């Protein structure tokens, strides 16, 4: 068995608001609640007074939930034989390896996750 532990470093800091809001919508959140979340994310400024378009405030109750929604579909990027377990910004990717081909499948899945993580 191959097991790989992933830590999505800076996941709170790199979540693009537009992509996050699309994922929130895909979870069935709409109407006033969606507008409230969008407003909560919008028009915030960092100390240097720049418009903030990618991050989720970590000091909030809503921040961890939105980050989980953003990373909730990681397993859709991997093959059926590779498994993904998630907890906050940490993930475990694993699969049974009996042959070189099994190893190649897991490596391909890790490559796909890296591309996804680079896009975060």
N, C-alpha and C positions, 0 to 999 in steps of 0.2 A: 504494500500500500504506500502510495506517495501522499504526503500531507504537506501543504504549503500554507503558512500563516501570512496574511496580508494585513497591513495597517494602512488604511486610507488616510495618510497624513494630510492634515490641513483640509479635510473634507468639509468642515464648516466654513473655511475661508474661501473655497474655490467653487462653491455651488452657484452656477449662473441663474439669476432670478427667472428669466424667461423659460429655460428648460425645467426648472423646479416647478413653476406654475403649471406647465403642461402636464407634468407628472401628477401634481395635486389634482388637476382636473380629471386625469385618467383614473383616479381613485374615487371618482364620483362626487367630489367636492365642487360645489357650484354656488351660484347666487350670492347672497350677502356674505356668506362665510368666505368664499373665494375672493370677493372684493376686499374683505377685511384683511385676509392674508396678504394679498397683493399690496394693499395700502401699508401694511405693517413692514413689508420688505422695501417699499419704494421711498424715495426722497430722504434716505438716511445719509448722513455725512460722517466721514472719518474726521479725526482731529485736524487734519490738514485741509478740511472742508472740500473734499472731492466727492462727486456723486458716486455712490456705492452701487454696483450692479451685480456683484457676485460675492456673497457670503451669507451665512445665517448666524445671527447673534447666539453665541454659546451660553450667555448668561440668562437665557430665557427658558420658559417652559415649552414654548412652541418650537424652538430651534432644534432640539434633538429629534422631535417627531418629523419635522420637515426634512432633516438629513436622512432619516430612515426611509421616508417616502422616496427620496432621490436615489438611494442605493438599493431599494427594495427589489429591483428587477435584475440584479447581477447574474443570477443563475440562468436567465434567458440567454446570456451570451456564451454559455458553455454547453458541451455535448451532454447527452443523456447519461453517459457513464460517469461524468465528473459531477461531484456534489459540492455545494457551497453552503456553509453555515455562517451566519452573520450575528454580530453583537456590537451595537453602536458603530464605531468606525473600524472595527476589526472584523476580518473574515478568515475563514478556514476553507481552503479548496483541497479536495481530496478525491482519490479514486484508486481502485484496485489495479495493480500493475503486474500482469502475468507475462507480458511480451513487450518487445521494443515498440510495437505499434501502440500498445496501451500508454506507454510513456509519451509517445509522440502526440497522442490525443490530448493528454493533460497539458503538455507544453503548448500546444496550439490554443487550448482554452486559456492558459495563462497569458499568452500573447494577446488574445482578444480582450482580456480583462485589463491588460496594461494600456492598450489603445483607449479603452473606455475611461480608465483612470486618468490618463493624460488629458482627456477631454474635459475632465471635471475641472 
